[in-house]
Amino acid sequence: MIQATVSLVAAVARNGVIGVDNRLAWRLPTDLRRFRDLTMGKPLVMGRKTFESIGRLLPGRETIIITRRAEYLVAGAHVARDVETGLALADRLAMSGQNEIIVAGGAEIYAQTIDRADRLLITEVDLAPPGDALFPPIDPAIWREIRRERPPRGERDEPEIEFVDYARRDPRGSAPTGA
Ligand SMILES: NC(=O)c1ccc[n+]([C@@H]2O[C@H](COP(=O)([O-])OP(=O)(O)OC[C@H]3O[C@@H](n4cnc5c(N)ncnc54)[C@H](OP(=O)(O)O)[C@@H]3O)[C@@H](O)[C@H]2O)c1
């Protein structure tokens, strides 16, 4: 069982789009800074396509790349052949740090981890662009909005954004009620 807090961090457009053609669909330096601040010192779990889209290792963070490709190796990163193994490795790495695992996407990996997550740290992007990668639906019966903040718009930011944090209503590991 995962001990660390599992946080999904994503920038999501009004129509659920998170990316197109294996890249982001907007330019948002303010959000990239927030991503850096939220993730520094914490293990990042990401799909192989997201890793290749970023194109490099992010400093100050251990990266765990999920891929089915047996031969896939990246110097300086960890590679896991399934999501479960990746999360377990991230959990071990998180133990010696801030006890939080960051799931950094993309669509396939968010979809397979949202049921395991404790927190969703979402940047709402005020656009509805065409795209081929989507964030899974955030079910209000499961997720409670606990914080919303509109940062000042950076001069190089294309759309307006809001930072929205969600917590799971029924925390993982809590006893069933009414028993
Ligand atoms: N807006 C945001 O916050 C944000 C964040 C991250 C990414 N993105 C965007 O999302 C898009 C990429 O998302 P995506 O869904 O196409 O790709 P992805 O989730 O990044 O990676 C998919 C790959 O992960 C591996 N994988 C997935 N499930 C697996 C499993 N159960 N076991 C083993 N390997 C598994 C496979 O790699 P192999 O094919 O190598 O086997 C698969 O092709 C890009 O457009 C990117 O820019 C946006």
The ligand as a Gaussian input file, in Angstrom:
#p B3LYP/6-31G(d) Opt

LIG

0 1
 N       -1.570000      19.941000     -19.247000
 C       -0.847000      19.172000     -18.438000
 O       -0.763000      19.418000     -17.227000
 C       -0.118000      18.003000     -18.991000
 C        0.706000      17.223000     -18.156000
 C        1.343000      16.109000     -18.716000
 C        1.177000      15.802000     -20.051000
 N        0.379000      16.577000     -20.804000
 C        0.129000      16.270000     -22.224000
 O       -0.439000      14.960000     -22.298000
 C       -0.056000      14.383000     -23.544000
 C        0.574000      13.022000     -23.286000
 O       -0.376000      12.168000     -22.670000
 P       -0.644000      10.689000     -23.241000
 O       -1.834000      10.148000     -22.552000
 O       -0.628000      10.730000     -24.724000
 O        0.682000       9.919000     -22.820000
 P        1.347000       9.584000     -21.372000
 O        0.285000       9.242000     -20.382000
 O        2.310000      10.655000     -21.041000
 O        2.224000       8.310000     -21.757000
 C        1.595000       7.204000     -22.326000
 C        2.590000       6.065000     -22.350000
 O        2.808000       5.615000     -21.008000
 C        3.020000       4.226000     -21.033000
 N        1.951000       3.581000     -20.269000
 C        0.686000       3.976000     -20.055000
 N        0.027000       3.138000     -19.261000
 C        0.905000       2.163000     -18.956000
 C        0.827000       0.988000     -18.166000
 N       -0.305000       0.644000     -17.501000
 N        1.922000       0.199000     -18.064000
 C        3.076000       0.529000     -18.704000
 N        3.216000       1.623000     -19.475000
 C        2.133000       2.437000     -19.594000
 C        3.014000       3.797000     -22.488000
 O        4.352000       3.957000     -22.913000
 P        4.995000       3.032000     -24.107000
 O        4.238000       3.418000     -25.341000
 O        6.421000       3.461000     -24.119000
 O        4.792000       1.610000     -23.676000
 C        2.136000       4.844000     -23.119000
 O        2.347000       5.000000     -24.509000
 C        0.870000      15.380000     -24.224000
 O        0.130000      16.195000     -25.117000
 C        1.377000      16.220000     -23.073000
 O        1.774000      17.526000     -23.480000
 C       -0.263000      17.677000     -20.305000

